């Protein structure tokens, strides 16, 4: 991801430089068609990432041919004192090609990674047909041998219903991705604000912390600090439940049940202590 950011920053800097090239270049002005040509080439490469699999030489040759055709067709001189300008313009076109390919490649890798994450659950629940048909053959032979019943069912969502659900699931996927990001930021905050001996877990939409060597009074101070950090860094308000050993409960299940029962209170930092704000809204 960091590399993607650097290439994006380099591309933006290059476009800024490109559109100020006339002021930096000494001699004849840059051909006016070069700017739209670079833009079209970059758009085509980024919009059609599958074209990345084409040989680089083929893509470069196509761009150079388009440049030469426009240069000659529009009557621009290419020899003599104009030759350095031609070399400069070809270098400009080459740099644009390189940056566009890098951006398109990084976008393609990001899309592939996203698809792998989205389809990971499918891969764990349904095996590929080429792999599963061997097991189906075995089951059919077993059913034939022992004269047992067996049915084979094929299912496919209708095109209309599938297209209708894509938008809904896309919104859901976006929401879930953002929620995971927020949870990850919260986990990072908890890891920074608690000790090495403390235990941090996550499940069922909530974090559960075990604070070693911490009584209830000290736990309330920790909670107050966490609430302050969450509000400042993440703009999140926290609901919290606290159960202390051995004053309140002596078993893990008892501590967990008591802490969860107190998740009906919201807290903020107030002079280093946790303070109840309001009952939780169900």
N, C-alpha and C positions, 0 to 999 in steps of 0.2 A: 504493500500500500504506500509506503514511503517513497519507493521508486516511482510509482504512478504520480504522486504529488510533484516530484521533482521534474518529471517529463512534462507534466501539465504546466508547471511554472515556466519551464524553458520554452514551451510552445507559445505561451502568452508573451513572454519577453521577445521571442522571435518575431511575432506578428507586429508588435510595437516597433521593433527595429525595421521591419520590412516596409512599413508605411511611412517611415522617415528616411528611407534609403536615399532618396533624391538629394536630401540635404547633406548626407554624409558622403555621397559619391561625387568625386571630382571628374568632370568631363561631361559627355552627352547624357541627357536624361534617360532614366530607365524607361523601357518600352511600356506604354500604358496598358497593354493587354496582359502584361506579366502578372499584375495583381489579381485580376479575376481568374487567370489560369491557375495560379497557385491556390486560390480559394477553391476552385472546382476540383483540382487534383486532391486536395486535403479532404474535402467533403466526400468525394467518391471513396477514398481509402477508408475513412472512418465509418462511413455509412454501410460499406460492404466489407465487413471484417473478414469474411471468408476469402476475399481476394488476397489476404495475406499469404495464403498457401501457394499463390502464383509465384514463380521465380522473381526475385528482385530485379534481375536484368530485364525481364519482360516488362515490368511496371515502369522502370526507368526509361526503357526504350520507347514505350508508348508516350510518356510525358515529353521526352525530347522530340519525338516526331511531331507532336502537337505544337510544341514551341517553334520548331523550324517551319512548319507549315504556316503558322500565324505570322511569323517574322517575315517570311518571304511573301506570303499572300497579301500582307498589309503594306508591303513596299519598304520595309526597314532595311537599311544597308547592313551588311554583315562582314565586310572585308575592310582591309586597311586600318585606319585609325579607329574604326568601330569594333574591331575584333576584341579588344579588352572588355568592352561593354557586353559582348556576347558571352564571353567567359564568365563575367560577373553574374549575368542573368541565369546562366546554366547552374552556377553554384547556388544561387538563390533557390532555384527550382529543386536542386538536389537536397538542400537542407530541409526544405518544406516537405519533400517526400520522406526523408528520414524521420522527422518529428511526427508526421501523420501516421506512419507505420508504427512507431513506438506507442503512440496514444491508442491506436486501434488494437494493437496487440495486448496492451494492458486492459483495455475494456473487454476484450474477448476472454482473457484469463479471469477477470472478475465475474463475467457472466457464467463461465463454466463452473467457477467455485460456488456461485449462488445456486446453480442448478443441482450441483452435487449435494449441497446442504438440504435443499428442498426435497430432493428425491431419495435422501438417505433412509427415511422412514419406509418408503415404498420398497426399497431394496431389502430391508430387513423383514418385510412381511410377505412379499410375493417374489418368488425367484423368477429369473428369465425363462421364457417358454422352452428355449432350446435345452435348458438344464432340467426343467420340470417334467418334460415329456418322457424322459427315461423312467422317472418314478411312476408316471401314469401308466407306462407300458407294463411295469412290474405289477401294479395293482390290477390291471385288466387281466394279466395272466393268472394272478392269484384268484380273482373272481371266477375266471373260467375253470380253473383247476378244481376249486372247491364249490363251484356252482352257487356262488353268492351274488346278490344283486349289486349293481353299481350304476351310477349315472354320471354323465359328463355334461357340464353346463358351460356355455360361453356367454359372456356378458360384455356389452359395450354401451357406454352412455350415448344418447342421441346427440347429434351435432348441435341442435338448437339448445338443448338443456346444458350442454357442456360450455357453449359460448356464453350462455346467460350466467353461469356460475363463475366464469373466469374473473369477471370484474369484482364479484363479491369476495372470492378467495384472494384476489390480489390485494384488496384493501385489508383483509384479515392478515395476510402475510406481512404487509407493511407495518401494521399495528404490532404484531408479535415481534417483529425484528426490532422495532423501537423499544418495546417493553424489555426485551432481552438486553438491549444496550443500556437502558436505565438501570436494570438490575446489576449488570456488570459494573457500572460506575459505582453503584451503591456497595457492591462487594469490595471494590477497590478501596473505597472510603473506610469500610469497616476494618479491612486488613491493615490500613495505615493507622487507625485510631485505637486499635486494641493491641494487647501484648502478644508476644510469641507463644506463650503457653495457653492462650485462649483458643477456643475452638469455634469456628464459624461454619455454619451449614446453611443450605438453601433448599427449600422444597415447598410445594403447594402454595407458591406465591409469597412466601415469607422467609425471613432469615431467623435462624435460631442460634444464639450465641451462648457459649458456656464460658463465664468469666471466672478463672481460677483465683483463689485467695481473695474473693470479693464479697463483702457482706452487702445487705440491701442498701444501706446508706451510700456506700461506695458505688454500687451498681446504678443508683439514681444519678450520681454525679457523672458516671460514664455515659448514661443515656442522655443527660442534658447536653454533654459535649457533642455526642453524635447528632442530636437533633439540631444543634447550632451549625455544625459542619454541613449537614444535609441541606439545611435551609440556605446557607451561604453559597455552597458549591454547586448544588444540584437543584435548588429551588423545590425541595421535597419536604413535606411535613411527615412526621413519623407517629405511628401508633405503637405502643409498647406494652408488654406485659412482663412483670418481674416476679420471680419466685426464688426464695433464698433457702439454702441448706445450712444448718438443720432446723432453723427457727420455724419455718413454715411447712416444709415437706422433707421427707428423708429418702424418697425413691425417685428414680428418673421419671417414671410415668407420672408420679404425683407432681413433681416440679414442672413437667411439661404441661400437664393439664391446668395447673394453677396459672402459669404464665400465659397460656392461650386464653384463659378466661378473663385476663386483665387486658387483652387486646382491644378493649372497648374504650380506651382512653388515648387521647392525643397529647403529646408533650412538646414543650419548647424549653430552651435554656433560660433560666431565671436565677441569676446569682449562683450559678453552679449547681442548681438542683432541678430535678424534673418536676414540672408543674402540669396538672391536669387542665386541659382546655375545654373539651366538650365530649360528650358520649359519641361513640362511633356511629356513623350512619349506615344502616343495613340496607 
